Amino acid sequence: MAMRRATMGMVLALAVMAIVASGMGALVATQTISNTGSITVTPSVQLGVYSDSGCTVAISSVSWGTLNPGTTSTAPIYVKNQGNVAVTLSMSVNSWNPSSASSYLTLTWNIGSSPLAAGASVEAVLSLTVSSSITGITTFSFNINITATQST
């Protein structure tokens, strides 16, 4: 029985030591290191053309209807910079049908060379002028090219 008490005492002493040792092992130290940096964003030039000021209805054509010699017809469009850099807009015309139409029809717009910020939109008024001396053309078509170039 004495041996049993000694063994129990020894087991109890070892258990207490184990609890104390494991409690001591639970001490933790933490050091926080803050971080900073930056990501290079690849410049993106993207353009949308719309029929409404909210830029929700995309367009791909303009119908001028029936025009009279010596008149000018206008069509408002909205151009949105959908890229992540400022752009400058320009407009050109090509693919005239018939090719002689380019001698009698002139397309202009009211957009200057001011930069258009990323995410911004602008109303552009297209104006198609028909020469008073137009002859031999009853129907026409052409392409309008709106170009966005990254502003410097």
C-alpha positions in Angstrom: 0.0 0.0 0.0 2.9 2.3 0.8 4.2 1.6 -2.7 0.9 2.5 -4.2 0.8 5.8 -2.3 4.3 6.6 -3.4 3.4 5.8 -7.0 0.2 7.9 -6.7 2.2 10.8 -5.2 4.7 10.5 -8.0 2.0 10.4 -10.7 0.3 13.4 -9.1 3.6 15.3 -8.9 4.3 14.5 -12.6 0.8 15.7 -13.6 1.3 19.0 -11.7 4.7 19.5 -13.4 3.2 18.7 -16.8 0.4 21.3 -16.3 2.9 23.9 -15.2 5.2 23.2 -18.1 2.5 23.3 -20.7 1.2 26.5 -19.2 4.7 28.0 -19.5 4.9 26.8 -23.1 1.7 28.9 -24.0 3.6 32.2 -23.7 3.4 33.9 -27.1 4.9 37.1 -28.5 3.6 38.8 -31.6 5.3 41.5 -33.7 3.1 43.2 -36.4 4.9 44.5 -39.5 2.9 46.8 -41.7 3.2 46.7 -45.5 2.7 49.2 -48.3 3.2 49.0 -52.0 1.6 49.9 -55.3 0.3 48.0 -58.4 1.1 49.3 -61.8 -2.2 49.6 -63.6 -2.0 49.1 -67.4 -3.4 52.1 -69.1 -6.7 51.2 -70.8 -8.4 53.2 -73.5 -12.0 52.2 -74.1 -14.9 54.1 -75.6 -18.7 53.8 -75.7 -21.2 55.7 -77.8 -24.8 56.1 -76.6 -28.1 57.7 -77.6 -28.9 58.9 -74.0 -27.1 61.1 -71.4 -27.1 58.2 -68.9 -25.0 56.2 -71.3 -27.3 53.1 -71.1 -28.4 52.7 -74.7 -25.5 51.9 -77.0 -25.7 52.9 -80.6 -23.9 51.7 -83.7 -25.6 53.8 -86.4 -27.2 57.2 -87.0 -30.2 57.6 -89.3 -30.3 61.0 -91.0 -33.7 60.5 -92.6 -34.5 62.5 -95.8 -32.4 65.7 -96.2 -32.9 68.7 -98.5 -30.1 70.4 -100.4 -28.6 73.4 -98.6 -29.7 72.2 -95.1 -27.9 70.9 -92.0 -29.3 68.2 -89.8 -28.0 67.4 -86.3 -27.9 64.3 -84.2 -26.8 64.3 -80.5 -24.8 61.4 -79.3 -23.0 60.7 -76.0 -19.5 59.5 -75.8 -18.2 57.8 -72.7 -14.6 57.2 -71.7 -14.8 53.7 -70.4 -11.0 53.3 -69.9 -8.9 54.2 -66.9 -6.9 57.1 -68.4 -7.9 60.6 -69.8 -8.4 60.6 -73.6 -8.8 63.2 -76.4 -11.6 62.5 -78.9 -11.5 62.9 -82.6 -13.9 62.0 -85.4 -13.4 61.1 -89.0 -15.6 59.8 -91.9 -14.9 57.1 -94.5 -16.5 54.5 -96.8 -18.8 56.9 -98.6 -21.5 55.3 -100.7 -21.7 56.5 -103.4 -18.1 57.8 -103.3 -19.2 61.1 -104.8 -21.3 61.8 -101.7 -18.2 63.1 -99.9 -18.1 66.0 -102.3 -21.6 67.2 -101.2 -22.0 66.0 -97.6 -19.9 67.3 -94.7 -20.0 65.9 -91.2 -18.7 67.9 -88.2 -19.1 67.8 -84.5 -18.9 70.2 -81.6 -16.2 68.4 -79.6 -12.9 70.2 -79.2 -9.6 68.8 -78.1 -10.2 68.9 -74.3 -9.3 65.7 -72.4 -12.2 63.5 -71.3 -11.4 62.0 -67.9 -11.7 58.3 -67.2 -15.3 57.4 -66.6 -16.6 60.7 -67.8 -19.0 61.3 -70.7 -19.8 64.2 -73.0 -22.6 65.1 -75.4 -21.4 65.4 -79.0 -23.6 67.0 -81.6 -23.0 65.6 -85.1 -24.0 68.0 -87.8 -24.4 66.8 -91.4 -24.5 69.6 -94.0 -25.9 68.9 -97.5 -24.5 71.1 -100.3 -27.0 73.2 -102.1 -25.4 72.0 -105.4 -25.8 68.3 -104.7 -27.0 66.3 -107.8 -27.3 62.7 -108.8 -27.4 61.4 -105.2 -30.7 60.1 -103.7 -29.4 57.8 -101.0 -26.1 57.7 -99.2 -24.2 56.0 -96.4 -20.8 56.4 -94.7 -19.0 55.4 -91.6 -18.3 57.7 -88.6 -15.1 56.8 -86.8 -14.8 58.2 -83.2 -11.3 57.7 -81.8 -10.1 58.1 -78.3 -6.4 58.7 -77.8 -4.7 58.7 -74.5 -4.1 62.3 -73.4 -0.6 63.4 -72.6 
